[in-house]
Amino acid sequence: MRRAGAHLGSQRRRLALLRLSPGPRGRRLHRLVPASPARSEPDVPRARQHSTEPSVMKSAKAKTPRKPVIKKGFQTNLKDPVGVYCRVRPLSFPDQECCVEVINSTTLQLHTPEGCRLNRNGDYKETQYSFKRVFGTHTTQKELFDVVANPLVDDLIHGKNGLLFTYGVTGSGKTYTMTGSPGSGGLLPRCLNMIFNSIGSFQAKRYVFKSNDRNSMEIQCEVDALLERQKREAMPIPKTPSSKRQADPEFADMINVQEFCKAEEVDEDSVYGVFISFIEIYNNYIYDLLEEVQFDPIKPKLPQSKMLREDKNHNMYVAGCTEVEVKSTEEAFEVFWRGQKKRRIANTHLNRESSRSHSVFSIKLVQAPLDADGDNVLQEKEQITISQLSLVDLAGSERTNRTKAEGNRLREAGNINQSLMTLRTCMEVLRENQTYGTNKMVPYRDSKLTHLFKNYFDGEGKVRMIVCVNPKAEDYEESLQVMRFAEVTQEVEVARPVDKVICGLTPGRRYRNLPRGGPVGDEPLMTEVILQSFPPLPPCKLLDINDEETFPNMIDALEKRHRQRQLSIEDLNKRCVAFKALLKTLDSSLSNKENYIQEKLNEKEKLILGQKSEIEQLEKKNKTLEYKIEILEKTTTIYEEDKRNLQQELESQNQKLQRQVSDKRRLEARLQGMVTETSMKWQKECERRVAATQLEMQNKLWVKDEKLKQLKAIVTEPKPEKPERPSRERDREKIIQRSVSPSPVPNTPIPVRHRRSRSAGGRWVDHKPASNVQTETVMQPHVPHAITVSVANEKALAKCEKYMLTHQELASDGEIQTKVIKGDVYKTRGGGQSVQFTDIETLKQESPTGSRKRRSSTLAPAQPDGTESEWTDVETRCSVAVEMRAGSQLGPGYQHHAQPKRKKP
């Protein structure tokens, strides 16, 4: 009988579609569409399209974003840019340095603070940024709501989606903007207040709308909704708070909004239901903040993360998320406050209550039209309109060197910055695709935050962003990055959502069938019609007492009416009998039809049960495939990360190899230079040694010449004549001639005698190099008990206190000049010995034919006035292969070192 009544109701609705209401809303134009039979025709290909959806999803799984299905006849080229607003919070202290200045209602300017100028070599740069609207430090929550959130709530009530999120660095006022504070409610309580002010009297009874796990809604009849309410009321602990209770004093001041706000042109012929959900994205995992978990003190359960799925309309939703139906602002905010207490917050160096996760508060508004009578909800799922408003409070971006984060806080900060960076990358790719016509893949899947809201950027609703800025100078670098992201976001355009076509039911159905009061006027009209069918009564006025015509005429007229009444009664009885027979026939035919329909219904129910089981199997298979896809995505992410790591390692190895090659080249060039330098050095050394060898040979030859001269002088007797001093030029000529052939001029012999050294005290080391020439002169340096060595060594120096070096050189006149260099031996701190020269004695031979006689002169160690002797000139000192040292009595002085040899490490 219920299904037959529904069939009759559909017939009556079909007739109601063809007439217009004379009520106050009768002027609005409505599109007339056929009723359920005509509406069911396009559902067949739609169902066929859903049946082939898994294969389509498989083939298009790698393409992101998926373009929505475009229907013909609608304008889809209309796009609106993302609305970006800026709000500047007041400074915490009046004496703080400010780096943000509000120029006008749409322009903001950033000043470089003093500390950044010093780091940038005094570079002073002022940058201006434009927004759709800039709100200064004195802006109230009401002004912000009227400009930013009021249009989104109005679109929500009219069936359009919206996304509003706050963005900024930590401590910039995002949570205050979204939630508010006692006495100053934020955007969220004001949105709830406006929604319930608009649809308060048009709300459906609780549990008429029921959510399922596929991001859609179902309609229950009044009986099922009543049973559901009774079942929930019978539970000991209600899952949802009652809308009749008073608000919690903890947040009562937040929702106590003085200004009354209401949407315009609300559809009165529809019923509404409000469902809210509250989730958080923590470390790139989604958690349900409204999920009821039984407390177990022995083994507490950790909250389970939720998964993202895609419904049949390709919209992303959180599977298994709790959706609570609310009926008032107080009830909705109480549910929100219950989830807000579960949200993860922590104390950091920059913010005492820093949000460590992104929170998403979703308001889902369900709208369904009334039937043609205006009494009940239209039981057609296709006529349900679902719109959603998401209020997102993003966690603040932060730098770890400022927050001093460690451990879990450091990991949380890394995940927060990574998700915000992914959001920025998506915006940049969208802007590039729209600006240059490219078709790059937008990386929505890199983060759960962007993957959840990718439909909004594909044209499923309006997108609004509030950039919160802290004007203090310490946040200048972070504020600069936020401004750049806002500048990129403003250039992204989002397709304007298409209005949904609503069935053209007659407006004014809610109030048309209400009783207006007063008696129903049909019965008096039927009585008059029946009375008019009888013969008229004659006049019944008596004019005379003897009147005998009036009563007989009246009696005849009444008898005629009585006979006509009897005939009408008989005819009515016959008609009643015939109608009863017709009703019986109709009842039997109806019972037969009911039996036939019941059989068909049983068959359909069996078919539906089979289809349901098949659907359940497909759903299980779908879940399994989704789980496999999730695993494959994680595996792909791991492989991609390994690939990036290997690429980075390869690049580092290539760089290392290039550095080694460059080092090798530099080493080769260095070695080549060293080889060239060494070869030149050895070439010079060879030349020097050759020259020294030549000089030594010349000295030996000269000595032999001298010996021959002396021998010849002894043999022959020289004439007694005064020798003349030859000039320097002549001496040189003689030297050159003697080098070729010895001169026959005899030399005067010198008496032989030993000359004792002045320093006779102490033991001496007599250092006579092996390269010295034996002159065989009478005067020879002789020190008794001396240790004679050819090379100075440590052992000899350790036994003596004095040191004597015999040095020979060729004088300017060609004669051999012998110098005896004397010094004192001292012990050093390192365990060795050092020699400090103190005196020089010179022994020289001269030719008797010259003006100068041979003499052996002994020079004093030093002059009394501290000046140098004429025999200690620079040339003489430099010709001795010893080291000079300042502080000696001989001016720069001579010093010879003899230290023990050290092993190489």
DOSEVEX-957072 format. One record per residue (C-alpha): y, z, x. Coordinates in steps of 0.05 Angstrom, whole numbers, padded with zeros to 5 digits, always signed. Each point is the difference from the previous one (the first is absolute). Layout:
N
YZX;...
END
This chain:
905
+00000+00000+00000;+00047+00014+00058;-00010-00070+00027;+00010-00031-00070;+00064+00040-00007;+00022-00025+00068;-00014-00071-00023;+00041+00010-00063;+00055+00032+00042;+00002-00061+00045;+00006-00045-00062;+00058+00043-00024;+00033-00002+00069;-00007-00076-00001;+00038-00002-00067;+00052+00050+00027;+00015-00046+00059;+00027-00053-00047;+00056+00041-00030;+00063+00029+00030;+00024+00070-00012;+00068+00009-00036;+00012+00063+00041;+00056+00013+00050;-00040-00034+00057;-00013-00063-00041;+00051-00040+00038;-00040+00001+00065;-00040-00063+00012;-00074+00010+00009;-00050-00051+00021;-00054-00011-00052;-00069-00006+00030;-00067-00001-00036;-00038+00062-00011;-00065+00022+00032;-00041-00064-00010;+00053-00044+00032;+00012+00052+00054;-00073+00003+00018;-00003-00074+00020;+00036+00007+00068;-00041+00062+00015;-00062-00042+00013;+00025-00035+00062;+00032+00065+00023;-00066+00035-00003;-00033-00059+00035;+00053+00006+00054;-00015+00074+00009;-00074-00015+00007;+00013-00046+00059;+00049+00049+00032;-00046+00029+00054;-00013-00069+00030;+00074-00015+00000;+00014+00066+00033;-00051-00014+00054;+00031-00067+00017;+00071+00026-00001;-00013+00066+00033;+00033-00018+00066;+00064-00027-00032;+00054+00053-00006;+00040+00004-00042;-00035-00031-00060;+00048-00039-00043;+00002+00021-00074;-00023-00048-00053;+00059-00041-00023;+00002-00019-00073;+00031-00063-00024;+00064+00003-00040;+00032+00057+00038;+00053+00000+00054;-00031+00028+00064;+00052-00022+00050;+00047+00057-00016;+00001+00051+00056;+00040+00063+00012;+00011+00032+00068;-00026+00069+00013;+00055+00049-00020;+00017+00044+00060;+00046+00060-00010;+00025+00050+00051;+00013+00074-00008;+00035+00042+00053;-00017+00074+00000;+00053+00052+00020;+00000+00031+00069;-00034+00067+00009;+00060+00028+00038;+00073-00022-00004;+00008-00003+00076;-00058-00048+00011;+00015-00068+00030;-00006-00056-00052;-00022-00071+00015;+00002-00029-00070;+00062-00021-00039;+00003-00026-00071;+00048-00059-00001;-00004-00017-00074;-00049+00000-00058;-00044-00053+00034;+00013+00007+00075;-00022+00051+00052;+00021+00004+00073;-00037+00033+00058;+00037+00028+00060;-00032+00009+00068;+00001+00075+00017;+00025+00025+00067;-00069+00014+00028;-00025-00071-00014;+00063-00029+00032;-00015+00036+00065;-00071-00026+00000;+00024-00070-00014;+00053-00001+00055;+00057+00013-00048;-00017-00058-00046;+00034+00016-00066;-00025-00040-00059;+00014+00008-00074;-00048-00033-00049;+00011-00011-00075;-00056-00007-00051;+00006-00023-00073;-00040+00026-00058;-00002-00011-00075;+00033+00068-00007;+00018+00055+00048;+00001+00072-00025;+00042+00049+00041;-00010+00074+00013;+00032+00021-00066;-00045-00043-00045;-00035+00039-00056;-00072-00010-00022;+00025-00026-00067;+00041-00056+00032;-00058-00021+00044;-00048+00000-00059;+00045-00042-00045;+00007-00054+00052;-00069-00003+00032;-00054+00029-00046;+00028-00010-00070;-00013-00076-00001;-00071+00011+00025;-00016+00050-00056;+00030-00048-00051;-00045-00056+00026;-00059+00048-00002;+00011+00013-00075;+00005-00075-00011;-00066-00014+00035;+00021-00016+00072;-00023+00032+00065;+00044+00032+00052;-00004+00029+00070;+00050+00049+00029;-00009+00031+00069;+00043+00041+00047;+00002-00017+00074;+00032+00034+00060;-00010+00045+00059;-00026+00071-00007;+00051+00048-00028;+00043-00054-00032;-00007+00024-00073;-00056-00044-00028;-00038+00055-00036;+00065+00030-00027;+00020-00069-00027;-00067-00009-00034;-00016+00070-00025;+00066+00037+00003;+00014+00075+00005;+00010+00056-00051;+00061-00018-00041;+00002-00071+00026;-00060-00040-00023;-00018-00063+00038;-00020-00069-00022;-00071+00020-00021;+00017+00052-00054;+00057-00044-00025;-00047-00059-00009;-00049+00043-00039;+00056+00027-00043;+00026-00070-00017;-00070-00024-00018;-00015+00056-00049;+00070-00003-00030;-00013-00073-00016;-00072+00002-00026;-00005+00072-00023;-00008-00015-00075;-00044-00061+00012;-00054+00031+00042;-00072-00008-00021;-00044+00059-00011;-00036+00027+00061;-00063-00038+00021;+00015-00061-00043;+00008-00036+00066;-00056+00012+00050;+00001-00023+00072;-00061-00029+00034;-00019-00011+00073;+00023-00072+00001;+00075+00010-00002;+00004-00015-00075;+00005+00037-00066;-00043+00004-00062;+00020+00017-00072;-00038+00052-00039;+00002+00007-00075;+00028+00062-00033;-00069+00032-00009;-00020-00009+00073;+00067+00026+00023;-00006+00061-00046;-00070+00015+00027;+00026-00006+00071;+00057+00048-00015;-00047+00050-00031;-00046-00005+00060;+00056+00012+00049;+00028+00058-00041;-00069+00032-00001;-00004+00000+00076;+00015+00069+00031;+00049-00027+00052;+00042-00060-00023;+00008-00054+00052;+00069-00020-00023;+00057+00048-00015;+00025+00006-00070;+00065-00034-00017;+00020+00059-00045;+00004+00050+00056;+00064+00018+00034;+00016-00028+00068;-00017+00040+00062;+00061+00037+00026;-00016-00026+00069;+00022-00070-00018;+00035+00011-00067;+00069-00012+00031;-00023-00067+00028;-00018-00031-00067;+00057+00031-00039;+00043-00063-00001;+00064+00009-00039;+00015-00074-00008;-00038-00035-00057;-00027-00068+00021;-00038-00048-00044;-00023-00072+00004;+00027-00051-00049;-00039-00045-00048;-00066+00038+00001;-00053-00035-00042;-00009+00045-00061;-00062-00037-00024;-00041+00022+00060;-00031+00065+00024;+00004+00024+00072;-00040+00042+00047;+00022+00028+00068;-00050+00010+00056;+00018+00027+00069;-00037+00001+00067;+00018+00030+00067;-00030-00020+00067;+00017+00008+00073;-00016-00045+00060;-00016+00046+00058;-00023-00030+00067;-00011-00066-00036;-00048+00033-00050;+00015+00007-00075;-00009+00068-00033;+00007+00018-00074;+00048+00059-00008;-00019+00010-00074;-00075+00003+00011;-00031+00066-00024;-00048+00027+00052;-00039+00063-00016;+00013+00054+00052;-00061+00022+00039;+00015+00059+00046;-00067-00007+00035;+00002-00074+00015;+00068-00030-00016;+00002-00075-00012;+00048-00044+00036;+00040-00050-00042;-00032-00068-00004;+00041-00062+00016;+00007-00055-00051;-00010-00075+00007;+00045-00058-00019;-00027-00052-00048;+00023-00062-00035;-00003-00008-00076;-00012-00064-00040;+00074-00017+00003;+00000+00006+00077;+00040+00064-00001;-00016+00055+00050;-00016+00070-00025;-00031+00064+00025;-00071+00006-00025;-00019+00067-00031;+00072+00025-00001;+00016+00054-00052;+00046-00024-00056;+00029+00055-00044;+00029-00015-00069;+00065+00039-00011;+00044+00008-00061;+00064+00031+00027;+00043+00005+00062;-00020+00073+00011;-00074-00017-00003;+00008-00060+00047;+00040+00038+00052;-00048+00058-00003;-00057-00047+00018;+00044-00030+00056;+00016+00070+00027;-00073+00018+00000;-00014-00060+00045;+00062+00011+00042;-00028+00067+00022;-00061-00036+00029;+00041-00049+00040;-00003+00007+00075;+00064+00026+00032;+00013+00032+00068;+00054+00032+00041;+00026-00044+00057;+00056+00006+00051;+00046-00043-00044;-00020+00020-00071;-00025+00066-00027;-00039-00033-00057;-00017-00069+00026;-00044-00044-00044;-00062-00021+00039;-00023-00052-00051;+00026-00054-00047;+00000+00023-00073;-00006-00048-00059;+00016+00025-00070;-00019-00053-00052;+00023+00000-00073;-00042-00046-00043;+00027-00017-00069;-00050-00028-00051;+00027-00037-00060;-00039-00026-00060;+00027-00029-00066;-00014+00028-00069;-00041-00039-00050;+00029-00038-00058;+00003+00062-00044;+00036+00040+00054;-00049+00058-00007;-00049-00007+00058;-00002-00030+00070;-00022-00072+00003;-00072+00003+00026;+00007-00060+00046;-00004+00010+00075;+00037-00065+00015;+00063+00027-00033;+00005+00061+00046;+00059-00003+00048;-00005+00042+00063;+00060+00009+00045;+00005+00045+00062;+00056+00032+00040;-00018+00025+00070;+00045+00051+00033;-00016+00003+00075;+00025+00054+00047;-00015-00028+00070;-00009+00047+00058;+00056-00003+00051;-00007-00039+00065;+00007+00045+00061;-00003+00000+00075;-00049+00047+00033;+00047+00015+00058;+00048+00030-00051;-00048+00034-00048;-00042+00030+00058;-00062-00017-00041;-00069+00017+00027;-00072-00004-00025;-00004-00015-00075;+00075-00008-00006;-00001-00053+00054;-00056-00037-00035;+00036+00004-00067;+00064-00027+00031;-00038-00058+00031;-00031-00020-00067;+00067+00007-00036;+00035-00044+00050;-00057-00050-00001;+00002-00008-00077;+00076-00007+00001;-00006-00052+00055;-00050-00038-00042;+00048+00002-00059;+00055-00028+00045;-00046-00055+00026;-00018-00021-00071;+00074-00004-00017;+00014-00042+00061;-00057-00048-00015;+00021-00007-00073;+00071-00015+00022;-00024-00051+00050;-00045-00035-00051;+00057-00003-00051;+00054-00021+00050;-00037-00052+00041;-00053-00022-00051;-00058+00024+00042;-00066+00026-00028;-00017+00056+00047;-00049+00053-00023;+00036+00065-00020;-00039+00058+00031;-00004+00043-00063;-00070+00025+00017;+00022+00032+00066;+00023+00061-00038;-00019+00033-00066;+00073+00007-00018;+00015-00075+00003;-00067-00019-00029;+00012+00044-00062;+00068-00031-00016;-00012-00072+00020;+00002-00023-00073;+00073+00023-00007;+00020-00047+00057;-00040-00056-00032;+00043+00003-00063;-00032+00055-00044;+00065+00040-00008;+00067+00019+00028;+00005+00034+00068;+00055+00049+00018;+00009+00039+00065;+00046+00058+00015;+00016+00008+00074;+00017+00072+00016;+00043+00011+00062;+00016+00064+00038;+00069-00011+00032;-00009+00047+00058;+00005-00030+00070;-00069+00023+00022;-00032-00048-00050;+00040-00061+00022;-00057-00038+00032;-00047+00012-00060;+00055-00017-00050;+00013-00065+00037;-00073-00020-00009;+00002+00019-00073;+00062-00044-00010;-00034-00059+00032;-00061+00008-00046;+00046+00004-00061;+00035-00063+00023;-00066-00037+00003;-00023+00028-00067;+00063-00024-00036;-00017-00072+00018;-00069+00002-00033;-00002-00030-00070;-00049+00021-00054;-00019-00044-00058;+00028+00023-00066;-00055+00026-00047;-00018-00043-00060;+00009+00030-00069;-00066+00011-00037;-00008-00037-00065;-00009+00049-00057;-00035-00018-00065;+00049-00016-00055;-00013+00056-00048;+00051+00014-00053;+00053+00048+00024;+00016+00064-00038;-00073+00016-00015;+00007+00074+00017;+00050+00016-00055;-00016-00053-00052;-00060+00034-00034;+00029+00070-00001;+00008+00029-00072;+00072-00005-00024;-00006+00051-00058;+00007-00009-00076;-00050-00024-00054;-00037-00065+00005;+00029-00050-00050;-00060-00044-00015;-00030+00040-00059;+00061-00003-00048;+00005-00075+00010;-00074-00010-00019;+00009+00044-00063;+00058-00042-00022;-00040-00064+00009;-00058+00027-00040;+00046+00024-00056;+00034-00067-00004;-00067-00034-00013;-00009+00039-00066;+00033-00025-00066;+00070+00028-00011;+00009+00059-00047;+00041-00010-00064;+00064+00041-00011;-00019+00070-00022;+00068+00023-00028;-00003+00026-00072;+00060-00021-00041;-00023+00027-00067;-00047+00054-00025;-00036-00049-00043;-00011-00049+00057;-00073-00024-00003;+00002-00058+00051;+00016+00035+00065;-00063+00043+00005;-00049-00055-00021;+00030-00047+00051;-00004+00053+00054;-00073+00013-00019;-00017-00074+00005;+00033-00006+00068;-00036+00060+00027;-00067-00025-00026;+00012-00067+00035;+00016+00036+00065;-00062+00043-00008;-00044-00061-00010;+00032-00034+00060;-00011+00063+00041;-00073+00001-00020;-00007-00072+00020;+00034+00014+00067;-00046+00060+00012;-00062-00043-00015;+00026-00054+00046;+00014+00051+00053;-00070+00029-00007;-00030-00069+00007;+00043-00013+00061;-00020+00068+00029;-00074-00016-00010;+00010-00068+00032;+00040+00031+00057;-00054+00053+00010;-00052-00053+00004;+00043-00038+00049;+00010+00063+00041;-00075+00012+00002;-00011-00071+00023;+00054+00008+00051;-00028+00067+00022;-00069-00030+00009;+00029-00059+00039;+00040+00049+00042;-00061+00042+00014;-00037-00062+00021;+00057-00020+00044;+00004+00070+00029;-00074-00002+00016;+00008-00068+00033;+00062+00024+00037;-00037+00063+00021;-00057-00041+00028;+00049-00044+00037;+00036+00062+00025;-00065+00030+00025;-00014-00065+00037;+00070+00000+00028;-00006+00073+00020;-00065-00015+00036;+00034-00059+00034;+00059+00045+00018;-00046+00053+00028;-00034-00053+00042;+00067-00026+00022;+00023+00071+00015;-00061+00013+00043;+00012-00066+00035;+00073+00018+00009;-00021+00068+00029;-00047-00035+00048;+00056-00048+00019;+00048+00058+00009;-00050+00035+00045;-00010-00064+00038;+00075-00008+00003;+00009+00070+00026;-00054-00013+00052;+00034-00064+00021;+00067+00035+00002;-00030+00054+00044;-00030-00053+00045;+00067-00035+00001;+00033+00065+00019;-00050+00011+00056;+00011-00072+00023;+00074+00010-00001;-00007+00063+00041;-00047-00036+00048;+00049-00058+00004;+00056+00049+00014;-00042+00031+00056;-00017-00068+00028;+00072-00021-00003;+00021+00063+00035;-00054-00011+00053;+00025-00071+00006;+00071+00023+00010;-00023+00052+00051;-00040-00053+00037;+00059-00048-00001;+00045+00055+00026;-00051+00016+00054;-00006-00073+00017;+00075-00006+00005;+00004+00062+00043;-00056-00028+00045;+00037-00067+00005;+00064+00036+00017;-00037+00042+00052;-00031-00063+00029;+00068-00034+00003;+00028+00061+00035;-00058-00001+00049;+00012-00074+00013;+00074+00012+00010;-00015+00059+00046;-00049-00043+00039;+00053-00054+00008;+00051+00051+00022;-00051+00030+00049;-00016-00069+00027;+00074-00014+00010;+00008+00068+00032;-00060-00011+00047;+00026-00069+00017;+00067+00031+00018;-00035+00054+00040;-00042-00052+00037;+00062-00041+00015;+00037+00062+00022;-00058+00025+00042;-00009-00068+00033;+00074-00003+00017;-00004+00071+00026;-00060-00015+00044;+00033-00064+00023;+00061+00039+00022;-00045+00053+00031;-00038-00054+00040;+00065-00030+00023;+00024+00069+00021;-00065+00015+00037;+00002-00067+00035;+00071+00014+00022;-00020+00070+00023;-00060-00029+00038;+00045-00052+00033;+00049+00055+00019;-00056+00043+00028;-00027-00059+00042;+00070-00013+00026;+00006+00075+00019;-00067-00003+00037;+00021-00063+00035;+00066+00033+00019;-00036+00061+00027;-00043-00043+00043;+00062-00036+00025;+00031+00068+00017;-00061+00022+00037;+00000-00064+00041;+00073+00010+00014;-00011+00071+00024;-00058-00022+00044;+00041-00055+00030;+00058+00048+00012;-00046+00047+00038;-00027-00056+00042;+00067-00030+00017;+00060+00037+00025;+00062-00008-00044;+00069-00011+00029;+00049+00058-00006;+00051-00027-00047;+00035+00028-00060;-00031-00028-00063;+00044-00027-00052;-00006+00016-00074;-00021-00064-00035;+00032-00017-00065;-00038+00005-00065;-00006-00075-00005;-00029-00006+00069;-00050+00055-00013;-00023-00037-00062;-00009-00063+00041;-00041+00038+00050;-00043+00029-00054;-00012-00069-00028;-00017-00027+00069;-00046+00059+00016;-00038-00013-00063;-00015-00069+00027;-00010+00017+00073;+00012+00066+00037;+00063+00007+00042;-00010+00007+00075;+00059+00050+00006;-00028+00067+00026;+00015+00065-00035;+00021+00064+00034;-00054+00053-00002;+00014+00064-00036;-00024+00066+00029;-00059+00028-00038;+00007+00069-00029;-00024+00036-00062;+00051+00022-00051;-00018+00061-00040;+00020+00004-00073;+00053+00050-00019;-00042+00032-00054;-00055+00034+00038;-00017+00055-00050;-00056-00008-00050;-00058-00049-00003;+00016-00073-00009;-00031-00061-00033;+00012-00060+00045;-00001-00061-00046;-00007-00064+00041;-00014-00062-00042;-00053-00047+00026;+00051-00058-00001;+00043+00033+00056;+00005-00037+00067;-00015+00035+00067;+00066-00006+00038;-00026+00034+00064;+00068+00032+00011;+00009+00061+00043;+00030+00041-00057;-00052+00013-00053;+00003+00049-00059;-00049+00056+00015;-00014+00063-00042;-00055+00047+00024;-00055+00022-00047;+00020-00054-00051;-00048-00034-00048;+00006-00074+00010;-00014-00044-00061;+00011-00073-00016;+00007+00013-00075;+00029+00064-00030;-00052+00040-00039;-00003+00065-00037;-00048+00034+00047;+00044-00009+00061;+00064+00020-00037;-00033+00063-00027;-00012+00025+00073;+00070-00012+00027;+00071+00020-00014;+00035-00058+00035;-00005-00075-00008;+00019-00056+00049;-00001-00075-00016;+00004-00051+00057;+00033-00063-00026;+00014-00065+00038;+00047-00056-00019;+00035-00059+00032;+00073+00013+00016;+00055-00050-00009;+00000-00018+00074;-00075-00016-00001;-00024+00064+00034;-00053+00047-00030;+00030+00063-00027;-00044+00062-00011;+00022+00054-00048;-00032+00068-00006;+00013+00028-00071;-00013+00074-00006;-00006+00044-00061;-00026+00066-00030;-00064+00006-00042;+00005+00039-00066;-00053+00017-00051;+00011-00026-00072;-00017+00034-00066;-00055-00051-00014;-00039+00022+00061;+00023-00057+00046;+00049-00005+00057;+00068-00033+00006;+00040-00018+00063;+00075+00006+00005;+00029-00039+00060;+00052+00036+00041;+00011-00038+00065;-00006-00069+00034;-00008-00014+00075;+00009-00071+00025;-00031-00031+00064;+00026-00069+00020;-00010-00049+00058;+00056-00044+00028;+00003-00056+00051;+00032+00019+00069;+00040-00064-00001;+00038+00023-00062;+00060+00045-00002;-00039+00056-00032;-00051+00041+00038;-00065+00024-00027;+00006+00067-00029;-00037+00048-00042;+00047+00033-00047;-00015+00058-00044;+00040+00005-00063;+00019+00065-00032;-00031+00014-00067;+00067-00001-00034;+00074+00005+00015;+00035+00065-00012;+00046-00031-00052;-00060-00027-00039;+00010-00074+00018;-00057-00046+00021;-00013-00024+00071;+00010-00072+00020;-00075-00008+00010;-00016+00019-00072;+00031-00059-00035;-00027-00028-00065;-00036-00058+00033;-00039+00045+00047;-00021+00047-00056;-00021-00056-00046;-00044-00031+00055;-00042+00063+00002;-00056-00001-00052;+00012+00071-00025;+00031+00028-00064;+00072+00025+00001;+00018+00064-00034;+00068+00030-00015;+00018+00067+00030;-00020-00013+00072;+00045+00015+00058;-00002-00074+00019;+00038-00022-00063;-00050-00033-00047;-00055+00024+00047;-00072-00018+00013;-00059+00031-00034;-00073-00015+00003;-00049+00025-00052;-00073+00015+00009;-00033+00025-00063;-00074+00008-00018;-00031-00058-00036;-00014+00011-00074;-00059-00030-00036;+00015-00048-00056;-00013+00029-00069;
END
